[in-house]
Amino acid sequence: MNAAVNRTTLKRELERLECHFTWNLSSQRAKLFIIRDNLEDIGTVEGYNWLGHIYNLQAYIHYQIGSPKDALRFLSRAAEALRQIRNTVSEEGPWLLVNYANLAWLHYYIGEERKSHTYLSKVDFLLNEYPSPYQAELHPEIYAEKAWAMMKFGRDNTLLAVQYFQKAIRMQPDMIEWHSSHVLALASTSKLYKTQLDMNTFEKLKLAKKHDPENLYLATIFLAASAGRGRRFEAEACELAKKILKKPVSSYSGIKPLLKLYRIYLSIDEALDLAEEALQRHPGERYLKRCAAICYKKKILSDIPPEQSIIDRAINLYEEVISLYHQSSLKRQITLANIYVKSIRSQCKADEIFEELLHKRNQDPRDRQMVYNYFAKYCLLTHKQSNKSIRYYMKAAAIQYPSIYRDNSIQILEKIRQRNRNRMCREIEKLLDNLHE
């Protein structure tokens, strides 16, 4: 009885901590695998200022997907990285608050209550030694790390990240990387390549670039924002590409947004040339294969029918990328099916892919909706099977989980019902009425 009481008391103490285990981050496995792969693609070669935060988040993800030993390993790396990045004489500092809180939770989960108490005491010590500059607010180091983690979990969380970065910067304004990440989070909440960035955000982006001149990712986003405002950028893009290609491969290098800039404002062929040049320099890098695959997809799924050689190259790339990201490639498999449709040699493989996905077990609700939604489109556009298409839109809509795929399916069903030309309209109406109850 005493052990159970002590464990309950310990858990209450842990729940007041600020860390990944208390931030209500997604525990959806499909999402976690995607984030895990994205974190791995950031790389560690350059000793990024966010390296400790990367390891902390990786630890949380590995625990959630069932690898507590890997989680402990990443938390150990995080502590060391945070100490090195801060480059201080002291072994302890407020930058370890989240790391220690994560360790307290992890040891609790794996049944090591004594170690959990130890790290809980370490958190309390740091909070007393390094109090927040503003009473009743979190320490700026916590706000910054919370913001950085939130950025990885979708648009709604990015809006929160912007607010947390603002609070951190208000209390500790000399952290350049916080300013840069804050403005990148702010820019990512806008449709940068579709609409003009507002002047306030644009000026913040410009200022951040000035203070963080080595940040090529930031420079690329600023160039995209400048292009959106009608400014000529070709010469700068060329120089930026040269710098990025000389850097170690990383999703933070700026190559992905630069390729998008080329595709939208220059030409898809120039983007393909740049992607292939990057691959020639670093032929074994999966992230560059992923970026190149996106360019080929855009080329193939445009209105102009591509050459078979282009389709073959895209198929080879996507098959390789799917094998390299095998736990986070559901949407890539769907893309590959749509590319197969364009091939004169492999169209039947599209049916095989969808057949496999439709019978895949243990999919998250959102992933199941995605498969049903894309298969409904495939049935109509490729096989002209309108009734079968409607059936799968109905399947997607019937899954009670909020997602863009469910919303899209419902919108399409609503339009079909309004036209009232299909013999399935009564079934559609019944389904939609039930959804609205």
C-alpha positions as a Markdown table, in Angstrom:
| # | Residue | x | y | z |
|---|---|---|---|---|
| 1 | Met | 0.0 | 0.0 | 0.0 |
| 2 | Asn | 2.8 | 2.4 | 0.9 |
| 3 | Ala | 4.6 | 1.8 | -2.3 |
| 4 | Ala | 1.4 | 2.5 | -4.3 |
| 5 | Val | 0.8 | 5.7 | -2.3 |
| 6 | Asn | 4.4 | 6.8 | -2.8 |
| 7 | Arg | 4.2 | 6.2 | -6.6 |
| 8 | Thr | 1.0 | 8.2 | -6.8 |
| 9 | Thr | 2.6 | 11.1 | -4.8 |
| 10 | Leu | 5.6 | 10.9 | -7.1 |
| 11 | Lys | 3.4 | 11.1 | -10.2 |
| 12 | Arg | 1.6 | 14.2 | -8.8 |
| 13 | Glu | 5.0 | 15.8 | -8.4 |
| 14 | Leu | 6.1 | 14.9 | -11.9 |
| 15 | Glu | 2.9 | 16.3 | -13.4 |
| 16 | Arg | 3.9 | 19.9 | -12.3 |
| 17 | Leu | 7.1 | 19.6 | -14.4 |
| 18 | Glu | 7.5 | 21.3 | -17.8 |
| 19 | Cys | 8.8 | 18.8 | -20.4 |
| 20 | His | 7.9 | 16.8 | -23.4 |
| 21 | Phe | 5.9 | 14.3 | -21.3 |
| 22 | Thr | 3.6 | 17.1 | -20.0 |
| 23 | Trp | 3.2 | 19.2 | -23.1 |
| 24 | Asn | 0.3 | 17.2 | -24.6 |
| 25 | Leu | 2.3 | 16.4 | -27.7 |
| 26 | Ser | 0.8 | 13.9 | -30.1 |
| 27 | Ser | 1.3 | 10.2 | -29.3 |
| 28 | Gln | -0.1 | 9.1 | -32.6 |
| 29 | Arg | 2.4 | 6.5 | -33.9 |
| 30 | Ala | 2.3 | 7.5 | -37.5 |
| 31 | Lys | 2.9 | 11.1 | -36.6 |
| 32 | Leu | 5.8 | 10.2 | -34.3 |
| 33 | Phe | 7.5 | 8.1 | -37.0 |
| 34 | Ile | 7.4 | 11.1 | -39.3 |
| 35 | Ile | 8.8 | 13.5 | -36.7 |
| 36 | Arg | 11.5 | 10.9 | -35.8 |
| 37 | Asp | 12.6 | 10.7 | -39.4 |
| 38 | Asn | 12.5 | 14.5 | -39.7 |
| 39 | Leu | 14.7 | 14.9 | -36.7 |
| 40 | Glu | 17.2 | 12.4 | -38.0 |
| 41 | Asp | 17.4 | 14.4 | -41.3 |
| 42 | Ile | 18.5 | 17.5 | -39.4 |
| 43 | Gly | 21.9 | 15.9 | -38.8 |
| 44 | Thr | 24.5 | 16.6 | -36.1 |
| 45 | Val | 27.6 | 17.4 | -38.2 |
| 46 | Glu | 27.6 | 21.2 | -37.6 |
| 47 | Gly | 26.8 | 21.2 | -33.9 |
| 48 | Tyr | 23.5 | 23.0 | -34.2 |
| 49 | Asn | 22.5 | 25.2 | -31.3 |
| 50 | Trp | 19.3 | 23.1 | -31.1 |
| 51 | Leu | 21.1 | 19.8 | -30.9 |
| 52 | Gly | 20.3 | 19.2 | -27.3 |
| 53 | His | 16.7 | 20.0 | -28.0 |
| 54 | Ile | 16.7 | 17.6 | -30.9 |
| 55 | Tyr | 18.0 | 14.8 | -28.7 |
| 56 | Asn | 15.4 | 15.6 | -26.0 |
| 57 | Leu | 12.6 | 15.4 | -28.5 |
| 58 | Gln | 14.0 | 12.2 | -30.0 |
| 59 | Ala | 14.0 | 10.7 | -26.5 |
| 60 | Tyr | 10.3 | 11.4 | -26.0 |
| 61 | Ile | 9.5 | 10.0 | -29.4 |
| 62 | His | 11.5 | 6.8 | -28.9 |
| 63 | Tyr | 9.8 | 6.2 | -25.6 |
| 64 | Gln | 6.4 | 6.7 | -27.1 |
| 65 | Ile | 7.1 | 4.2 | -29.9 |
| 66 | Gly | 8.3 | 1.6 | -27.4 |
| 67 | Ser | 12.1 | 2.1 | -27.1 |
| 68 | Pro | 12.9 | 3.2 | -23.6 |
| 69 | Lys | 16.5 | 2.2 | -23.9 |
| 70 | Asp | 16.9 | 4.5 | -26.9 |
| 71 | Ala | 15.1 | 7.2 | -25.0 |
| 72 | Leu | 17.6 | 7.1 | -22.2 |
| 73 | Arg | 20.5 | 7.1 | -24.7 |
| 74 | Phe | 19.1 | 10.3 | -26.4 |
| 75 | Leu | 18.6 | 12.0 | -23.0 |
| 76 | Ser | 22.2 | 11.4 | -22.1 |
| 77 | Arg | 23.3 | 12.8 | -25.5 |
| 78 | Ala | 21.0 | 15.8 | -24.9 |
| 79 | Ala | 22.5 | 16.7 | -21.6 |
| 80 | Glu | 26.0 | 16.6 | -23.0 |
| 81 | Ala | 25.1 | 18.6 | -26.1 |
| 82 | Leu | 23.4 | 21.3 | -24.0 |
| 83 | Arg | 26.4 | 21.7 | -21.8 |
| 84 | Gln | 28.7 | 21.9 | -24.9 |
| 85 | Ile | 26.5 | 24.4 | -26.7 |
| 86 | Arg | 26.2 | 26.7 | -23.8 |
| 87 | Asn | 30.1 | 26.5 | -23.4 |
| 88 | Thr | 30.1 | 27.5 | -19.8 |
| 89 | Val | 32.3 | 26.6 | -16.8 |
| 90 | Ser | 29.3 | 25.3 | -14.9 |
| 91 | Glu | 28.1 | 21.8 | -15.5 |
| 92 | Glu | 24.6 | 22.8 | -14.4 |
| 93 | Gly | 22.3 | 25.4 | -15.8 |
| 94 | Pro | 18.7 | 26.3 | -16.6 |
| 95 | Trp | 19.2 | 24.8 | -20.1 |
| 96 | Leu | 19.0 | 21.4 | -18.4 |
| 97 | Leu | 15.6 | 21.9 | -16.8 |
| 98 | Val | 13.6 | 20.1 | -19.6 |
| 99 | Asn | 16.3 | 17.4 | -19.9 |
| 100 | Tyr | 16.1 | 16.6 | -16.2 |
| 101 | Ala | 12.3 | 16.7 | -16.1 |
| 102 | Asn | 12.3 | 14.2 | -19.1 |
| 103 | Leu | 14.7 | 11.9 | -17.2 |
| 104 | Ala | 12.4 | 12.1 | -14.1 |
| 105 | Trp | 9.4 | 11.0 | -16.1 |
| 106 | Leu | 11.3 | 8.3 | -18.1 |
| 107 | His | 12.7 | 6.7 | -14.9 |
| 108 | Tyr | 9.2 | 6.8 | -13.4 |
| 109 | Tyr | 7.7 | 5.0 | -16.5 |
| 110 | Ile | 10.4 | 2.3 | -16.4 |
| 111 | Gly | 9.8 | 1.7 | -12.7 |
| 112 | Glu | 13.0 | 3.3 | -11.3 |
| 113 | Glu | 11.3 | 5.6 | -8.7 |
| 114 | Arg | 14.5 | 6.4 | -6.8 |
| 115 | Lys | 16.2 | 7.8 | -9.9 |
| 116 | Ser | 13.0 | 9.6 | -10.8 |
| 117 | His | 13.1 | 11.3 | -7.4 |
| 118 | Thr | 16.8 | 12.2 | -8.0 |
| 119 | Tyr | 16.0 | 14.0 | -11.2 |
| 120 | Leu | 12.9 | 15.7 | -9.7 |
| 121 | Ser | 15.2 | 17.1 | -7.0 |
| 122 | Lys | 17.7 | 18.3 | -9.7 |
| 123 | Val | 14.8 | 20.2 | -11.4 |
| 124 | Asp | 13.8 | 21.8 | -8.1 |
| 125 | Phe | 17.4 | 22.8 | -7.4 |
| 126 | Leu | 17.8 | 24.4 | -10.8 |
| 127 | Leu | 14.5 | 26.3 | -10.5 |
| 128 | Asn | 15.7 | 27.7 | -7.1 |
| 129 | Glu | 19.2 | 28.6 | -8.4 |
| 130 | Tyr | 17.9 | 30.1 | -11.7 |
| 131 | Pro | 14.5 | 31.5 | -11.1 |
| 132 | Ser | 12.5 | 33.0 | -14.0 |
| 133 | Pro | 13.0 | 36.7 | -14.5 |
| 134 | Tyr | 9.2 | 37.1 | -14.4 |
| 135 | Gln | 7.4 | 35.6 | -11.4 |
| 136 | Ala | 4.6 | 33.2 | -12.3 |
| 137 | Glu | 6.1 | 32.6 | -15.7 |
| 138 | Leu | 8.3 | 29.7 | -16.9 |
| 139 | His | 12.0 | 30.1 | -17.3 |
| 140 | Pro | 12.9 | 31.4 | -20.8 |
| 141 | Glu | 15.0 | 28.3 | -21.5 |
| 142 | Ile | 11.8 | 26.2 | -20.9 |
| 143 | Tyr | 9.7 | 28.5 | -23.2 |
| 144 | Ala | 12.3 | 28.3 | -25.9 |
| 145 | Glu | 12.6 | 24.5 | -25.9 |
| 146 | Lys | 8.8 | 24.1 | -25.6 |
| 147 | Ala | 8.4 | 26.4 | -28.6 |
| 148 | Trp | 11.0 | 24.5 | -30.7 |
| 149 | Ala | 9.3 | 21.2 | -29.9 |
| 150 | Met | 5.8 | 22.5 | -30.7 |
| 151 | Met | 7.0 | 23.6 | -34.2 |
| 152 | Lys | 7.4 | 19.9 | -35.1 |
| 153 | Phe | 3.8 | 19.0 | -34.3 |
| 154 | Gly | 1.7 | 20.9 | -36.9 |
| 155 | Arg | 0.3 | 24.3 | -37.7 |
| 156 | Asp | -1.9 | 24.7 | -34.5 |
| 157 | Asn | 1.1 | 24.0 | -32.3 |
| 158 | Thr | 3.3 | 26.3 | -34.4 |
| 159 | Leu | 1.0 | 29.2 | -33.5 |
| 160 | Leu | 1.6 | 28.3 | -29.8 |
| 161 | Ala | 5.4 | 28.1 | -30.6 |
| 162 | Val | 5.3 | 31.7 | -31.8 |
| 163 | Gln | 3.9 | 32.8 | -28.5 |
| 164 | Tyr | 6.4 | 30.8 | -26.4 |
| 165 | Phe | 9.3 | 32.2 | -28.4 |
| 166 | Gln | 8.0 | 35.7 | -27.8 |
| 167 | Lys | 8.0 | 35.1 | -24.1 |
| 168 | Ala | 11.4 | 33.6 | -24.1 |
| 169 | Ile | 12.9 | 36.5 | -26.1 |
| 170 | Arg | 11.2 | 39.1 | -23.9 |
| 171 | Met | 13.1 | 37.7 | -20.9 |
| 172 | Gln | 16.4 | 36.8 | -22.7 |
| 173 | Pro | 16.7 | 38.9 | -25.8 |
| 174 | Asp | 20.4 | 38.1 | -26.6 |
| 175 | Met | 19.7 | 34.5 | -27.9 |
| 176 | Ile | 20.2 | 34.8 | -31.7 |
| 177 | Glu | 18.9 | 31.3 | -32.4 |
| 178 | Trp | 15.6 | 32.1 | -30.6 |
| 179 | His | 15.0 | 35.1 | -32.7 |
| 180 | Ser | 15.7 | 33.1 | -35.9 |
| 181 | Ser | 13.5 | 30.2 | -34.9 |
| 182 | His | 10.7 | 32.6 | -33.8 |
| 183 | Val | 10.6 | 34.4 | -37.2 |
| 184 | Leu | 10.7 | 31.0 | -39.0 |
| 185 | Ala | 7.8 | 29.8 | -37.0 |
| 186 | Leu | 6.0 | 33.0 | -37.7 |
| 187 | Ala | 6.7 | 32.7 | -41.5 |
| 188 | Ser | 5.6 | 29.1 | -41.5 |
| 189 | Thr | 2.1 | 30.0 | -40.3 |
| 190 | Ser | 1.6 | 32.0 | -43.5 |
| 191 | Lys | 1.2 | 30.4 | -47.0 |
| 192 | Leu | 4.6 | 31.8 | -48.0 |
| 193 | Tyr | 4.7 | 30.5 | -51.6 |
| 194 | Lys | 1.0 | 31.3 | -52.3 |
| 195 | Thr | 0.4 | 34.7 | -50.7 |
| 196 | Gln | 2.6 | 37.7 | -50.0 |
| 197 | Leu | 4.1 | 37.7 | -46.5 |
| 198 | Asp | 2.8 | 40.6 | -44.4 |
| 199 | Met | 5.2 | 43.5 | -44.0 |
| 200 | Asn | 5.6 | 43.1 | -40.3 |
| 201 | Thr | 6.8 | 39.5 | -40.6 |
| 202 | Phe | 8.9 | 40.3 | -43.7 |
| 203 | Glu | 10.8 | 43.0 | -41.7 |
| 204 | Lys | 11.3 | 40.6 | -38.8 |
| 205 | Leu | 12.7 | 38.0 | -41.3 |
| 206 | Lys | 15.0 | 40.6 | -42.8 |
| 207 | Leu | 16.3 | 41.6 | -39.3 |
| 208 | Ala | 16.8 | 38.0 | -38.2 |
| 209 | Lys | 18.8 | 37.2 | -41.4 |
| 210 | Lys | 21.0 | 40.2 | -40.7 |
| 211 | His | 21.8 | 39.0 | -37.2 |
| 212 | Asp | 22.2 | 35.3 | -38.2 |
| 213 | Pro | 24.1 | 35.5 | -41.5 |
| 214 | Glu | 25.3 | 31.9 | -41.4 |
| 215 | Asn | 21.8 | 30.5 | -41.2 |
| 216 | Leu | 21.2 | 29.4 | -44.9 |
| 217 | Tyr | 17.7 | 28.1 | -44.1 |
| 218 | Leu | 16.7 | 31.5 | -42.9 |
| 219 | Ala | 18.3 | 33.1 | -45.9 |
| 220 | Thr | 16.3 | 30.8 | -48.2 |
| 221 | Ile | 13.0 | 31.6 | -46.5 |
| 222 | Phe | 13.8 | 35.3 | -46.7 |
| 223 | Leu | 14.6 | 35.0 | -50.5 |
| 224 | Ala | 11.2 | 33.2 | -51.0 |
| 225 | Ala | 9.5 | 36.0 | -49.1 |
| 226 | Ser | 11.3 | 38.6 | -51.3 |
| 227 | Ala | 10.3 | 36.7 | -54.5 |
| 228 | Gly | 6.7 | 36.8 | -53.2 |
| 229 | Arg | 6.9 | 40.6 | -53.1 |
| 230 | Gly | 8.1 | 40.8 | -56.7 |
| 231 | Arg | 11.8 | 41.2 | -56.1 |
| 232 | Arg | 14.3 | 39.7 | -58.6 |
| 233 | Phe | 16.2 | 37.0 | -56.9 |
| 234 | Glu | 17.9 | 34.8 | -59.5 |
| 235 | Ala | 21.5 | 35.8 | -58.8 |
| 236 | Glu | 21.1 | 35.5 | -55.1 |
| 237 | Ala | 19.4 | 32.1 | -55.5 |
| 238 | Cys | 22.4 | 30.9 | -57.6 |
| 239 | Glu | 24.9 | 32.1 | -54.9 |
| 240 | Leu | 22.8 | 30.6 | -52.1 |
| 241 | Ala | 22.7 | 27.3 | -54.0 |
| 242 | Lys | 26.5 | 27.2 | -54.2 |
| 243 | Lys | 26.8 | 27.8 | -50.4 |
| 244 | Ile | 24.2 | 25.1 | -49.6 |
| 245 | Leu | 25.8 | 22.5 | -51.8 |
| 246 | Lys | 29.1 | 23.0 | -50.0 |
| 247 | Lys | 27.5 | 22.4 | -46.6 |
| 248 | Pro | 26.9 | 19.1 | -44.9 |
| 249 | Val | 23.5 | 17.6 | -45.9 |
| 250 | Ser | 20.8 | 18.6 | -43.5 |
| 251 | Ser | 17.1 | 19.5 | -43.6 |
| 252 | Tyr | 18.3 | 22.8 | -42.0 |
| 253 | Ser | 20.7 | 23.5 | -44.8 |
| 254 | Gly | 17.9 | 25.2 | -46.9 |
| 255 | Ile | 18.0 | 22.9 | -49.9 |
| 256 | Lys | 14.3 | 21.9 | -49.6 |
| 257 | Pro | 12.8 | 25.5 | -49.6 |
| 258 | Leu | 15.4 | 26.5 | -52.2 |
| 259 | Leu | 14.1 | 23.8 | -54.5 |
| 260 | Lys | 10.6 | 24.9 | -53.9 |
| 261 | Leu | 11.6 | 28.5 | -54.7 |
| 262 | Tyr | 13.1 | 27.3 | -58.0 |
| 263 | Arg | 9.9 | 25.3 | -58.9 |
| 264 | Ile | 7.5 | 28.1 | -58.2 |
| 265 | Tyr | 9.4 | 31.2 | -59.4 |
| 266 | Leu | 11.9 | 29.8 | -62.0 |
| 267 | Ser | 11.2 | 26.4 | -63.5 |
| 268 | Ile | 10.7 | 22.8 | -62.5 |
| 269 | Asp | 13.5 | 21.8 | -64.8 |
| 270 | Glu | 16.0 | 24.1 | -63.0 |
| 271 | Ala | 14.8 | 22.6 | -59.7 |
| 272 | Leu | 15.4 | 19.1 | -61.1 |
| 273 | Asp | 18.9 | 20.1 | -62.2 |
| 274 | Leu | 19.8 | 21.5 | -58.8 |
| 275 | Ala | 18.4 | 18.4 | -57.0 |
| 276 | Glu | 20.4 | 16.1 | -59.3 |
| 277 | Glu | 23.6 | 18.2 | -58.7 |
| 278 | Ala | 23.1 | 17.8 | -55.0 |
| 279 | Leu | 22.7 | 14.1 | -55.4 |
| 280 | Gln | 25.8 | 13.8 | -57.5 |
| 281 | Arg | 27.8 | 15.5 | -54.7 |
| 282 | His | 26.1 | 13.3 | -51.9 |
| 283 | Pro | 24.8 | 10.2 | -53.6 |
| 284 | Gly | 24.1 | 8.3 | -50.5 |
| 285 | Glu | 22.0 | 10.9 | -48.6 |
| 286 | Arg | 18.4 | 9.9 | -48.2 |
| 287 | Tyr | 17.2 | 13.4 | -47.5 |
| 288 | Leu | 18.4 | 14.6 | -50.9 |
| 289 | Lys | 16.7 | 11.7 | -52.5 |
| 290 | Arg | 13.5 | 12.7 | -50.7 |
| 291 | Cys | 13.9 | 16.3 | -52.0 |
| 292 | Ala | 14.6 | 15.2 | -55.5 |
| 293 | Ala | 11.6 | 12.8 | -55.5 |
| 294 | Ile | 9.3 | 15.7 | -54.7 |
| 295 | Cys | 10.7 | 17.7 | -57.7 |
| 296 | Tyr | 10.0 | 14.7 | -60.0 |
| 297 | Lys | 6.5 | 14.3 | -58.6 |
| 298 | Lys | 5.7 | 18.0 | -59.3 |
| 299 | Lys | 7.1 | 17.5 | -62.9 |
| 300 | Ile | 5.1 | 14.3 | -63.5 |
| 301 | Leu | 1.8 | 15.3 | -62.0 |
| 302 | Ser | 1.6 | 18.7 | -63.8 |
| 303 | Asp | -0.6 | 19.1 | -66.8 |
| 304 | Ile | 2.2 | 18.4 | -69.4 |
| 305 | Pro | 2.8 | 14.6 | -69.9 |
| 306 | Pro | 6.4 | 13.9 | -69.1 |
| 307 | Glu | 8.8 | 11.6 | -71.0 |
| 308 | Gln | 9.0 | 8.0 | -69.9 |
| 309 | Ser | 12.6 | 8.5 | -68.7 |
| 310 | Ile | 11.4 | 11.1 | -66.2 |
| 311 | Ile | 8.7 | 8.8 | -65.0 |
| 312 | Asp | 11.2 | 5.9 | -64.6 |
| 313 | Arg | 13.6 | 8.2 | -62.6 |
| 314 | Ala | 10.7 | 9.3 | -60.3 |
| 315 | Ile | 9.6 | 5.7 | -59.8 |
| 316 | Asn | 13.2 | 4.6 | -58.9 |
| 317 | Leu | 13.6 | 7.5 | -56.5 |
| 318 | Tyr | 10.2 | 7.0 | -54.8 |
| 319 | Glu | 10.8 | 3.2 | -54.3 |
| 320 | Glu | 14.2 | 4.0 | -52.7 |
| 321 | Val | 12.9 | 6.8 | -50.5 |
| 322 | Ile | 10.0 | 4.6 | -49.3 |
| 323 | Ser | 12.5 | 1.9 | -48.3 |
| 324 | Leu | 14.6 | 4.5 | -46.5 |
| 325 | Tyr | 11.6 | 6.0 | -44.6 |
| 326 | His | 9.7 | 2.7 | -44.4 |
| 327 | Gln | 7.7 | 3.7 | -41.3 |
| 328 | Ser | 6.7 | 7.2 | -42.4 |
| 329 | Ser | 6.0 | 6.8 | -46.1 |
| 330 | Leu | 2.2 | 6.2 | -46.4 |
| 331 | Lys | 1.7 | 9.3 | -48.5 |
| 332 | Arg | 4.7 | 8.5 | -50.6 |
| 333 | Gln | 3.2 | 5.1 | -51.4 |
| 334 | Ile | 0.1 | 6.9 | -52.6 |
| 335 | Thr | 2.2 | 9.3 | -54.7 |
| 336 | Leu | 4.1 | 6.4 | -56.2 |
| 337 | Ala | 0.8 | 4.8 | -57.2 |
| 338 | Asn | -0.3 | 8.0 | -58.9 |
| 339 | Ile | 3.1 | 8.1 | -60.7 |
| 340 | Tyr | 2.7 | 4.5 | -61.9 |
| 341 | Val | -0.6 | 5.6 | -63.5 |
| 342 | Lys | 1.4 | 7.9 | -65.8 |
| 343 | Ser | 3.8 | 5.1 | -66.9 |
| 344 | Ile | 3.2 | 3.1 | -70.1 |
| 345 | Arg | 4.8 | 0.1 | -68.5 |
| 346 | Ser | 3.7 | -0.2 | -64.9 |
| 347 | Gln | 0.1 | 1.1 | -64.5 |
| 348 | Cys | -1.1 | -2.2 | -62.9 |
| 349 | Lys | 1.3 | -1.5 | -60.0 |
| 350 | Ala | -0.9 | 1.4 | -58.9 |
| 351 | Asp | -3.8 | -1.0 | -58.3 |
| 352 | Glu | -1.4 | -3.3 | -56.3 |
| 353 | Ile | -0.3 | -0.4 | -54.1 |
| 354 | Phe | -3.8 | 0.7 | -53.2 |
| 355 | Glu | -4.9 | -2.9 | -52.7 |
| 356 | Glu | -2.1 | -3.4 | -50.1 |
| 357 | Leu | -2.9 | -0.1 | -48.4 |
| 358 | Leu | -6.6 | -0.8 | -48.2 |
| 359 | His | -5.9 | -4.2 | -46.4 |
| 360 | Lys | -3.2 | -2.8 | -44.1 |
| 361 | Arg | -4.1 | -3.4 | -40.5 |
| 362 | Asn | -3.6 | -1.2 | -37.4 |
| 363 | Gln | -3.7 | 2.1 | -39.3 |
| 364 | Asp | -4.3 | 5.3 | -37.3 |
| 365 | Pro | -7.7 | 6.8 | -38.1 |
| 366 | Arg | -6.2 | 9.8 | -40.0 |
| 367 | Asp | -4.1 | 7.4 | -42.1 |
| 368 | Arg | -7.1 | 5.3 | -42.9 |
| 369 | Gln | -9.0 | 8.4 | -43.9 |
| 370 | Met | -6.1 | 9.4 | -46.2 |
| 371 | Val | -6.1 | 6.0 | -47.9 |
| 372 | Tyr | -9.9 | 6.0 | -48.4 |
| 373 | Asn | -9.9 | 9.6 | -49.7 |
| 374 | Tyr | -7.0 | 9.1 | -52.2 |
| 375 | Phe | -8.4 | 5.8 | -53.3 |
| 376 | Ala | -11.8 | 7.4 | -54.0 |
| 377 | Lys | -10.1 | 10.0 | -56.2 |
| 378 | Tyr | -8.1 | 7.2 | -57.9 |
| 379 | Cys | -11.3 | 5.2 | -58.6 |
| 380 | Leu | -12.9 | 8.1 | -60.3 |
| 381 | Leu | -10.0 | 9.7 | -62.2 |
| 382 | Thr | -8.2 | 6.5 | -63.3 |
| 383 | His | -11.0 | 3.9 | -63.6 |
| 384 | Lys | -14.0 | 6.1 | -64.0 |
| 385 | Gln | -15.8 | 4.2 | -61.2 |
| 386 | Ser | -18.0 | 6.9 | -59.7 |
| 387 | Asn | -20.0 | 4.7 | -57.4 |
| 388 | Lys | -17.0 | 3.0 | -56.0 |
| 389 | Ser | -15.4 | 6.4 | -55.5 |
| 390 | Ile | -18.4 | 7.6 | -53.6 |
| 391 | Arg | -18.3 | 4.5 | -51.4 |
| 392 | Tyr | -14.8 | 5.3 | -50.3 |
| 393 | Tyr | -15.5 | 9.0 | -49.7 |
| 394 | Met | -18.3 | 7.7 | -47.4 |
| 395 | Lys | -15.9 | 5.4 | -45.6 |
| 396 | Ala | -13.5 | 8.3 | -45.0 |
| 397 | Ala | -16.3 | 10.6 | -43.8 |
| 398 | Ala | -17.7 | 7.9 | -41.5 |
| 399 | Ile | -14.5 | 7.7 | -39.4 |
| 400 | Gln | -15.0 | 10.0 | -36.5 |
| 401 | Tyr | -11.6 | 11.7 | -36.5 |
| 402 | Pro | -10.9 | 15.4 | -37.5 |
| 403 | Ser | -8.6 | 15.6 | -40.5 |
| 404 | Ile | -8.3 | 17.4 | -43.9 |
| 405 | Tyr | -9.1 | 14.0 | -45.5 |
| 406 | Arg | -12.4 | 13.7 | -43.7 |
| 407 | Asp | -13.3 | 17.3 | -44.4 |
| 408 | Asn | -12.5 | 16.9 | -48.1 |
| 409 | Ser | -14.5 | 13.7 | -48.4 |
| 410 | Ile | -17.6 | 15.4 | -46.7 |
| 411 | Gln | -17.3 | 18.4 | -49.0 |
| 412 | Ile | -17.2 | 16.2 | -52.1 |
| 413 | Leu | -20.2 | 14.2 | -50.9 |
| 414 | Glu | -22.1 | 17.4 | -50.2 |
| 415 | Lys | -21.6 | 18.6 | -53.8 |
| 416 | Ile | -22.7 | 15.2 | -55.1 |
| 417 | Arg | -25.9 | 15.4 | -53.0 |
| 418 | Gln | -26.6 | 19.0 | -54.1 |
| 419 | Arg | -26.4 | 18.0 | -57.8 |
| 420 | Asn | -28.8 | 15.2 | -57.1 |
| 421 | Arg | -27.8 | 13.2 | -60.2 |
| 422 | Asn | -26.4 | 10.1 | -58.7 |
| 423 | Arg | -28.5 | 7.1 | -57.7 |
| 424 | Met | -26.5 | 7.0 | -54.4 |
| 425 | Cys | -27.7 | 10.4 | -53.3 |
| 426 | Arg | -30.1 | 9.0 | -50.8 |
| 427 | Glu | -27.3 | 7.0 | -49.1 |
| 428 | Ile | -25.1 | 10.0 | -49.1 |
| 429 | Glu | -27.9 | 12.2 | -47.6 |
| 430 | Lys | -28.5 | 9.6 | -44.8 |
| 431 | Leu | -24.7 | 9.5 | -44.0 |
| 432 | Leu | -24.3 | 13.3 | -43.9 |
| 433 | Asp | -27.5 | 13.7 | -41.8 |
| 434 | Asn | -26.1 | 11.2 | -39.3 |
| 435 | Leu | -22.7 | 13.0 | -39.2 |
| 436 | His | -24.4 | 16.3 | -38.4 |
| 437 | Glu | -26.5 | 15.0 | -35.5 |
